[in-house]
Amino acid sequence: MAQQRLRPRLPAYDLPRRQTLTFYAATGLAPPVVSGPARLAIDWAMTQPRFALEDMIAQFDFVAEADLRAAVEGPRRPAPCGAPEPVFITRFAPSPTGLLHRGHAFSALTAGAAARAEEGRFILRIEDIDQTRCRPEYEAAIFEDLAWLGLDWETPVRRQSDHLGDYAAVIDNLNARGLLYRCFRTRREIMADIGQAPHGPADAARPGPHPPDEEARLLDEGRPFAWRLSLDRARDALGGVWEDLAFHEEGAGPDGETGVIRARQETAGDVVLARKDAGVAYHLAATHDDALQGVTHVIRGHDLFEAAHIQRLIQALMDWPAPVYCHHRLLTGPDGKRYAKRDRSQTLAELRAGRDDGAGAQGGARLSRRGMKKGRSSEAPALGHFSPETISPGPDSAARTA
């Protein structure tokens, strides 16, 4: 049986609420022992990222339906002693909108170190849906920087812009269920409404559908629109599940949140799932790909902690398994600000070239001496020899969070 789809045991609130083999993939429990033709169906099913029992019945029409149902819905029991442990899968998913900096290196090394410690898998994914800002030269630099850090990743690398059809299919699914609505409003109009919202920004970000006559007119004019997820419709679709949504945090949020976190789906308002210019937005693309690639642990900076709330909602609506989240601290520079592309923070390309950003000679020497083995050039670090600690610019800033 292909074991790579098995996932670590998760709390009961994260289990899919349907009887399919996704249950076993999400919990790490072993399917019932099955022999004969049904065994082939089970083996096939465990290689699929997501499917319903009906899919398997259609795929294996030569197997008695009763046998397939017994195989999937039979008694659940823990994997026998000595069975392979669930595989730990994490990822680093940068956007090629600029050169990577120390903060990116810290996050990539943290995820890579976790995968090595668990003898798991480390995936690199290129999140390039923003074609107005993404550049091929930045993507090429990502591969060069991560190789310089000594990281290895699986190939082929998934590039999101190559799979827009996958995301369009999800939008079609949600739309067919009446969960989305068109929004023609501009960012400026939305921002202007924030100041007038009675309950804060999240309330302002729930503009609701346009009146039918207005929507028809805007469509006739060829005005671009985004697809927003209606929280009210999502609540109705999930019923009692809505109140039970939660995710497991093994790291910590900005305020120290950890453990079982009750999802606050309303924090992002009626979030955009398909942008006007791209046909998809970050939350949907990232959540889709995490499910598709079998990611068990999402390791990233705690500046993305709030994203977990809306992503947990998308997972529930699409019946995708929920990964464990591990949000880590953010690196900050000598000025106390977190590293960011928009602030022109020192890039890894500059570090490779030996240029300092003012963090001090100690920081540069620390990276050079501890990040390299004797006799290797600055362009060829020892595999796995960098660590999250060696990439930080100094002992003081390494302890700060943003």
N, C-alpha and C positions, 0 to 999 in steps of 0.2 A: 504494500500500500504506500502511496506517495505521502510522506509525512510532512512535506514542507508547508502544507496549508494549515497544519495544526497550530493552535494559538495558546498562550498561557491561560491558566484558569482565571476567569474574571468574576467579580461579584455578581450575584444573581440578577441584579437590576439591569445588567447589560446583556442578558441573554435575549436572542431574537425570539419573538413571540409567535413562532410557527414551527410545525414539525417538519423540518428538512435537515439535511446533513450540514447545513450552515450552523446548526446547533452544536454539532461535534467540533466543527472547525473553530467556533468561537470560544468553546469552553475547554478544549483539550481532553474531553472525555472520549473514550474509545467507542466506536460504533459496535453494535452487537456482532458476535462472530457469525459470519455468513459464508456459505459454501455454494458451489454450483454456479449457474448463470447469474444469480443475484450478486455474487462476489465481483463479477466484472463491472456491474453497475455501480457497486460501492467504490471500487478502485477508480473508476472514471469520475464519480461524483466528488471524490476527495481532491481531485486536481482542479476543480472548477472554483473560481472565486465567489460565485453566487448562483443559485438556481433554486427552483421550486421542485417539489416532489413530482408535480405534473410534467416538468421538463424531463425528468429521468424516466418516467413512464413512457413518454413519447420517444425518447432516445433508444430505449431498450424494449421495444414492443414485442420482442420474442420471449420476454420473461413475464411470467404471470404477475399481474398487478398485485395480487394478494401477497406474493413473495416479496415484491419491492416494498410494499407498505410495511410488512413485518420487519424487513431489514432496517428501514429508516425509523420506524416508530416503536421498535421493540424496547425492552428495558434498557435503560442507560446505566452504565457502570464504569468505574474508573479504569484507566488503562492498566493492564496487568503489570506485575512487578518486572522490571527489566525492560519495559517498552521504551522506545526513544522519547526523550523529553521534547516538549513543544519547542519549535524553532523560534528564536528571538530575531525579529526583523525590524530594523529601523532605517531611517533615511535622512539625507541632507538634500534640501530642495531649494536651491538659490534661483533667483531671477537674474538673467543677464542684462540688467539695466545699468550696470556700472561695474567697476572693479571691486573684488572682495577686499575686506579690511580685517583687522584683528578680531573684531566681533564675529565675523563669519567664520574665521578660523577656529575660534573658541567653540562655536556651536558644532562645526563639522567634526572637530577633534573629540568633543564630548560624546557625540553620537557614535563616532568610530570606535572610541575606547569602550563604550558600553557594549557594542556588538562584539568586540574581541573578548571582553570579559565574560560574555555569555556564550561564546563560541557560536555566535549567530551571524546574520547577514546584514551587510551595510549597502544600501541602495543610494545611488545618486539620481536625482530627477531634475530636469531643467524646466522651470515654471516660466515659460515665455509667452503667455497669452497676450501680454501687453505689447503688441507689435509696433506701437508708436515709440516705445522707449528701449526695447530689447535690440541688441546688436550682436552680430556674429562674432566680432572681435572680443566682446565681453564673455561670450560663451566659451570661446577658445581659451581665454584667460582663466576661466573657472577650472578647466581640466589641468592647466599648467600649475595653478596655485595649489590645488589639492594634491597633485602628484608631488610637488615640492614639499608639502607637509608630510608626505609619506603615507597617504591614505590610498587604499585600494577599494574599488567598487565594482559591482557587477555590470556586465555589458550584455545586450545593448542598453544604453541609457535612454530612458523615456523622455522625449521632448514633447511637451504638452501641445505645442502648435501643430504637431503631426497627427493629433488625435481629436481635433475639434468635433468630428462626427460623434465620438463617444459622448461628449458633453451635451451635444445637441439632442441625442437620444434621451438623456436624463431630463432635459428641459421639456421635451415632448411628453415624457411620462408624467411629470408633475403637472404640466399644462392640461393633459387629458383628464387628470383627476381634479381639475378646477382649483389648484393650489396657488397658481401664479396670476399676476395681472400686469398689463402693460403700463409703463410709466414713461411719459414723454417729457417730464419735468427736467430742467437742467440742474446741474450741481448748484449754481447760484440761487436758483429758486428754492431748492431744498434748504440751503444754508440760511436764506432769508427767513424761512419759516421756523428755523430753530429758535430764534429769539422770541417768537410769538407762541411757542409751544407751552401749554399750561403745565406739563409734567416733565419738561426737559427734552434733551436731544432725541432720545429714543422715541418719544411721542411724535416729534416732528418728522422722524424718519418713517412714519407710517402714513403716508399721504393718501393711501387708498386708491381704488380705480378711478379713472376719469369718468364723468358722466357719459353714457352711451353716445349721445350726439356729438360731444366734444371728441371722444375717441375716434369716431367714424370720420370726422373732419380732419383730424390730425393724420390718420392713416391715408386718407385721400391726398393729402398734401405731401405725402412721402416723408414725414418727419421721423427721425430715428427714435427708437424706444428701447428701454431696458425691461427685463422681466424681473419683477419683484415677488418674493415669497410672502403671501398673506399669512400673518401670524394667526389671525382669527380662523381662517380656513384650516390651517395646519393643526390648530388646537382641536377643531371639530373632527378632523380626520383621525387623529390619534386617540381621541377619547380619554379614558382614564390613564393611558400611558403618558400623556403630557405631564401630569404631576409627578410621575415616577422617574422622569429622565434625569440621569446623573452620569458623571464620568469619574474615573479613578485617576487621581493625581499623585504620582510618586515623587515629583519634585516639589515646587512651591510657586504659587502665584505672586504677584507684586506685594501683596499684604500677608504673605505666609500661608495662603490657602493650600491645604494638602489633604490627602485621603479621599474619601467619597465626597464629591462636590455636587450639590444640587444644581442642575443646569438652569440658567436664567436666560431662556430663549428670547425674552423681550428686550435684552440689552442692546441689540443691534437694530431693533425695529423691523420693518418689512425689508429685509436685506435684499440687495440686488444679487441675483444668481446668474443673470446673463447681461453683460454690459452692452451698451449701444454699439460700441466699436469692435467688440471681440466675440460676441455670441456666448460668452461664458465669463464668470467672475471667479475670483480666487477661492472663495469658500467651497463652491461646488466642485471646481477642478481638483483642488487639493484633497477633499474628502473622497471624491470618486477614486482618485489614484491610490490613496492609502488603502482603500478597500480592495481595489483591483490587484495591487501588488502585495497584499497580505501583510501590510505593516502592523506589527503588534504593539510597537512603542513609538510614539511621536515625541521626539526630543528636540526642543527648540527654546528660544529665549522667552522669558516671561512677558515680554511686550506683546506676545501673541496669545497670552492666557485667555483673554476674553473671546478669542476666536473659537475656543473649544466649546463654548456654550451653543453657538449657532451651528457649529459642525456636528455637535451631538444631535441636534434636531434634524439635520439633513440625514444623518445616519439612520435615525429612527424612521423617517418618512420613506427612505429607500430600502429599509430593512438590511442595511449594511452593518457588519460587526463594528463594535466600538473598540478602538485601541486604548491602551494605557497611555496617559499623557505624563510627560516629565518636562516641566518648564524650568529652565535654569536661569541663574543670574545673568545680568548683562555686564559686559566689560565697559569701563569708562576710561576716558583719557585723563591727562594731567589737569584739565579744566573741570573735571567732574561730570562732563557730558558723555553720554553713551556714544560709541562709535556709530556713525551713520554715513551713508553714501552722500546724502545731501549736504553734509558739513565738510565734505572733502577730507574725510579722515584718511590717515595714512593707509595705503593699500598694501596688499601682500606683494604686489609687483615691486613696490618701492622697497619693501623689506628684503626681497630677494636680491635687489640691486644694491643693498647695503646702505640705503638712505634712511636717516632717522627723522622722526616726526616731532622731536622736541621732548619726547618722553624721558630722555636722559640716556647717557652712555650705558648706564647699568642695565636698562631694559633691553637695549640692542645687544649688549654682550651676553645677557642672560639667554636671549633667544638663540644667539649664535653658538655659545658654548654648550648649552644643555640640549639644543635641538639638533646638533650635528655630532657625528662620530669623527674622531681624529683622522685626518687625511682625506676627508671628503670635501668637495667644493661646496660653495654656498648654493649652487644650483642642484645639489643632489643630496638631500637629507636621508638619514637612515630610515628605513621603513618602520613606521610606528614609533619613531623615537621622539617626535614632537608629542606634546600632551597639552591638555587645556591649560595647565599651569605654565608651561614654557612659552606659550604664545602671549600671555598677559604681559603688559609693558613694565610691570614692576610689582613688588609685593604689596604696596599700598593700594594701587588701583585695582589689583586683582581681587581685593576684598570688598570693593565698592559695588553697589548695584544702582541702577537708574530707575 
